[in-house]
Amino acid sequence: MIWLSVAVTLLRELVRALLVPFRLFLYLPARHRWRARAQAALAAAAARRAGDGDDALRAFFAKRRTRKAARAHLFVSAGEASGELHAARLVRALAADDLRTSAFGGQALADAGANVRFGLSEHAVMGFFGVLRQLPLILRAYADFLRLLREDPPDLCVLVDYPGLHLVMAKACKRRGVPVLHYIAPQYWAWGPWRMRRYRRAVDATLTILPFETEFFRRLNVPAAYIGHPLLDELADSPPDPQAVTAVRARRTLVLLPGSRRAEIEANLPGMLRVAAVLRRKDPELRCVVPHKNPRRSDRIRSLLRACGADYAEHHQGPLAPWLAGARLVLAKSGTGSLEACLHQTPTIVVYKLRGWLATLGYHNILSVPFIAGANLIANREVVPEHCFSDDDGWLAVQTDAEALWSDDQRRQAALADLAEVRSRLGEPGATARTAAIVRRFLFCDTDA
């Protein structure tokens, strides 16, 4: 019976995938309306402090069910490494509570005390072809989840990021009356807002890590709460070594963050190195560093440095924080790394190199927000230069901004003031603690007081 449900779900998802081009075609006439909604949410969030507002999760807490067992049962799922770190922190924060936790994830969740039923995060799947390659594993994971819902249903299901499979799992929870809390809301406000109807039906509440996201989801009738950005927790818990930061600051350092994935590195690093070469001709003492967290990317980064003749550029594998905190300027591919640089109060330029005509078409016709950089979205104005382009001429505009931020002290001071505003808008650290408080209130409180 379970595998019949898996087969029906697979068929339904295949049909849904085949309909994506048609849904996109139907979305295009309405894209201006969606852009207006997104921009209204940005403006509303920028007008008030992070965390202000009433109890937007009241409808979620009303979903509380009478427990069938003496101990509360929590299920947590993480589909990739970064999500598993957030999930593991949450499980540790709840360790003192009288509950048992089952999970999909990996070793980090097991070390935190969860009973890991399936190693989902150890086989992270990205993209359409990645899904096809790992389809048997995904189907086994979903079958095991259905088995859990039938034999030992949790009192609450917390799904961390990873909206693809997690949305399918959330729908299964809905059919069986298991409440769903999505921790780290998907970026539907930027790409694919037509998916909001399905999302609203699948989850009972969503937790956001950027202030304007909360406005967007609430305006579309999804109970949402801003819990703060996990980067703030990381910076508070593991600040960069002051001596390491001082060592970086001893030289005028340019840091390049071309992206986390191989394709992103190949698309961005050569252009970034051209910008670095121009700056170096004007400032021969410039130090150029390409740090990266993932050791699996080191060989490719070094080969690209050789191919581009960038013998002056250094590659370092390991934590980014000392480099970001000590750099004079950061060139970063749009993403978490660029926001991390901004939170270290370092002048930053954000780039996104579009690959192929389909990405270019999507950027001009699907993107529903006016910015791609997280810092600009938080401030609802351009506080860091951002450049999204498809041909190599786009690097000339990046070069112009880099030259100004490298040598123009007045512009640098203005940039630092803007970054301080972004940091203030995010509020205080404590994303994990706030999420744990929401879970604890749902599982153990008998009233909404």
N, C-alpha and C positions, 0 to 999 in steps of 0.2 A: 504493500500500500504506500509506503514511504517513497519507494522508487517510482511509483506511478505519479505521485505528487511532484517529484523531481523532474520527470519527463514533461509533465504539463507545464511546469514553470519554465523549463528550458525552451519549450516551443513558444510560449508566450513572450519570452525575452528575445528570441530570434525574430519573431514578428515585429516586436517593438524596434529592434535594431534596423530591420529593413525599412521601417516607416520613418526613420530619422530624416532622410532627405525631404520627404513630403512634409514633415512637421516643420522643418527649417523653412521650406518654401512658404508654408502658411504663416510662419512667424514674421517673415520679412515685412509685410504690410503693417504689422503692429509694432515694429521695433521702436518707432519713435515714442509710442505710448510707454513701452517698457523702459526706455531711456529716461523719460520724464519721471517715472516712478522711482528709478534708482537714484536719480539726481535729487529728488525730493527727500529721499531717505538720507542721502549724504548731507544735505543742508540741515535737516532736522537734528541729526546726530552732532554736527559741528556746532550747533547753537547751544548745546548743554553739556555738562560734565559727564564723563563716563560713569555709568552705574546709577544715574538719576532715573526716576520713574517708579511706577507702582509695581505691585506684585504681578508681573506678567505671566507667571507660571501657576497661577491659581487654578486654571483649567487643567493643567497637568497634574497637580496634587489631587484633584478631584477624581483622577483615574485610579487612585489607590484601591487595592483589593484586600479582602480579608485573607491573611496568610493561611495556607493549608498545613504548614509545618510549624514547629515551635521556633525554629531558627529561620531568619529571612534568607532567601536565596537570590543572589545577584549574579547575573551573567554579563560579562564584559568581553567585547571582541575588538581586536586590532588587526588590520590587514597588512600593515607594513611597519618598518622599524620605528620611524618617528612617532607614529600613532601608538605603538606598543609602549614607548617610553612614557607617554602621557597616561596610558591605561595602567601601567605598573605603579606610577606615582599615586594614582587614584586608589588602587588596591591597598597600597601601604598606608595611605591616609585613613582608610577604613579598617585597618587591622585590629584596632581595639574594640570594634563593634561586634556584637553577637550575630554574625552572619557567615554564611559560607559562599565562596565565590568560585564559579566555574567560568571557563574562558576559552576563547579562540585567540591564539597569539603565538608566543614563543618562550624562550628561556627567561627573558626579563620578567614576564608575567608569572612564570613558575617560581622564580626567585622571590617575587613579591608575596607569594603565598596563595596564588590562584591555582585551581585544579584545571590545568590546560588540557582540554579534550582534543584539540586539533591544532597543529602547528601552522596556522594560517599565515602569520607574519614572516615565517621562514621561507615562504614561497611567494613573495610579493609579486603581484601581477599589475602591469601598467599597459594601457593601450589596447586596441582592438585585437592585434595579432598576439599580444601577450596573453589575452584571455583565451584565444583559440588554442595556444600551445599548452596552457594549464587547465583546459576545460575539464579533464577527468578529475583533477584535484579539487576544482571548484565545486563540481557536482558531489564529490564525496563529502566536502565540508558542509554543503547545504543539506545533504541527507542526514549527516550527524546532527545538525542543528534541529531538523524536524524531529529527529528521534528524541532529542533533549526536550523539545516542547511537548511531546506526547508523554514521555515517561517521567520527567522531572521538571515541570515548567517553572521558570524563575518568577520571582515577584517583581523584578524589574530587569529590563535588558538595556544596557548602556553600550551603544555602538560608537566607536571612536573613529571619526573621519571616514575615509574609504567608502564614498557613497555608492559605488557600483553594486558590489555584492551586498553591502549592508542595507541598501534600500530593498533588495529582494528579501533579505532576512526580516526586515521591519514589517513588510507586508505579511509575511508568515506569522509574525507575532500578533498583528492586528486580527487575523482570522481566528486566532486562538485566545484572544483577550489578554495578551501579555503587554503591559505598558512598555513603551520604547522612548528612551532619552538619547538623542544624538549629540555626542560631545565633539565639537568643532564642526560647525555648519558648513555645508558645501557652498562653493562660490557660484551659485546659480544667479546671484545678482550681477555677475559679469558675463558668464557664458550660459546660454540655454535657460533663460527664465521660464520658458514654456514647460519646463519639468516641475515647476512649483506645485501644480495641481496634484501630481502623483506624490510628491514629497509631503504635502500637507495631509494626504490621506494615510501615509505610511507611518509617520512619527507622531508622538504625542507632545513632544517639545524638543527644541534645539538650543544648544548652548553656543554662543558666538565668541570669537576671539578678537574681533574688530568692532568698535562701537557702532558704526553705521549699519553693520549687518543686522543688528537687533531691530533697528527701525524697518529695514527691508522686509524681514520675515514677519514682524508683527503686522505690518500694513497688508500682508497677504494672509493674515489669519492663522499664522503658525506661532503658537506660544514660544517665546524666545527670551533668553536672558544673557546679558553680557557678563562673562566670568573673568575677563582679562586675558591678556596674551601670554601663552606659556613661555615665550622668550623672556618676559619679565621675571618669571620664576627662575629660569636658568641663570640670568644675570645676577639675581639676588643670591641664589644658592651656590653658584660657582663663578664668582667674579674673576676676571683675568688677573694673573700674577702681576702685581705692581712693578716688580723688577723687569719682567718680560716686556711690559708696556713701555717702560722707560728705555729699554734697549732698542725697541722699535723706533721710538721718538728721537733717538740719538741721530738718526739720519732721516732726511726727507723721503718718506716712503709712499709709493703708489701701490695699492693692493688691487689685484684683479680677481674678480669672482665670476668666472664664465658660466657657472651652472653646476648642477649636481650630476646630471646625466651625460653620457658620452656624446650624444648628438648635440646637446647644448654647448658642451665644451668645444666641439669641433666647429660649431657655427659662430661662437662668440670670441674665442681666444685669439685667433689671428687678427681680427679687427681691433681688439683691445691692445694687442701688442703694437700695432701700427700707431695707435694713439700714444702709447708709452714711448715709442721711439721718437716721436715729435717732441714730447715733453722733455725727453732726455737730451735732445740736441740743444734745447734752451737752458736746461739745468743739468749739466753733466754729473752732478753729485746725486741725482735722483736714484733711489733704490726701488727696483720693481720686484714685487713678490706675488706669486700665485699660490696661495695656500688652499688646501682641500682636506675635508674631513675623511673622505673615503680613500683608503689605500689602493683600492682596485682601479682608481683613476690615475694613479701616479705615472704609470708607464705611458699612457696616452698623452698626458700633459707634457711629459719630458720630450716625447717624440715630436709634438707640435712645436715646442720651444726650439728644438733643433731645426725642424723644417722651416721655421720662420726666421732663422738666424738670430734668435733672441738669446745670445749667450749671456747677456747682462741680466736676464730675468731669473729669479730664484724660485724653485718649487719647494714648498714645505708641506708635509703631511701631518695632520693633527688638528687641534682646536683652532678655531678662527679668532676667538675673542681677543688675544693679545695683539694680533695683526690689525684687527678692525679698530680697537681702542687706540692704538698708537700711530695709525696711518695718518698722513696728511690729506689723502684723497683716496676714495674707493670707486672703482668702476665695477658695477655689479649687474648681472643678469637679473631681471625682475623676478622676485620671489622672496622666500624667507631670509636669505642671505642679505639682500639689500635692506630689508627692514632691520635686521640685526645690526648692520653697519650704522643705520640712522639712530638706533637706540644707544649706540656707543658715542653718539654726538660727533660723528665724523662726517665731514662733507662728502656727499655721495652723488654719483650720476648713475641712473638706472637705464639699462638698455634691454631691448627684446628684439632679437634678429629673427624675423619671420622666415620660415623655410617652406618654399613652395607656394603655388598660386592659391591653394585651398586655405592655407593659413592667412594669406593676405586678404582673401575674400572675407574670411571670418572676422578678421580684425576690423575691417571697414563696415561690415554689415551686421555683425552679430553682437559685438561688444556693446554692452548697455551702460557702461560707466565712462566718465570722461578721462580717467587716468588709469595707468597700469601699475604704478608704484604704490605700495602700501602706505607710505608716508603721505603721499599726495591725497589718497583716498581718505585717510584719517583727518587731514586738515581741510579737505574739500577745496584745495587750491594747490598750485604747484610750488612746493617747498623744496623739492629736489628736481633737477633737470631730468626729464625722461625722454627716451627716443625709441620709437618702434618703427622699424623699416625693413624692407626686403632686399634692397640692393646695397652694394658696398659704399655707395656715395653717402649713405646715412652716417657712416663713421666720421665724415667731415664735420657734421654738426656736433657729434660727441666730442671731437677734438677741440672745437671752439669753446665749448663749455668747460672742458678739462683745463685748457690753458687759463681761462679766467679764474676758476676755483683754485688753481695751483698757485697763482701769483698775485691775484687781486685781493688784498687784505680786507677791503671794504665789503666785497662780495662774500668773502669767507665769514666775516662776522655776521652778516645778514643770514647766511645759511645756518650758522650755529644757533642763532636766535630762533629760527623756524624749526629746527630739530628739537630744541628744548620745548617748544609748543606741542609738537607731536608726542614727545615723551609724556608730557603732562596730560594730554587727552586720553592716553591709554589707561590712566589711573595707577593704582598700586599693584604690586605683585600679589599672588595668592590665587591663581586660576585653579590649581588643584584643590586647595582648601575650600574654595567656594563651590566647586563641583561636588566635593565630598559632602558638604553641608546640605546640598540639594538632594543628593542620594539618601543621606541619613534621614532627612526630614520626610522623604517619601516613604522610606521603609519602616520607620519607627514612630513617627508622630501620628497621633490619632485625630488631630485637628489641624486646621490650616492656620492656626494662630502663630 
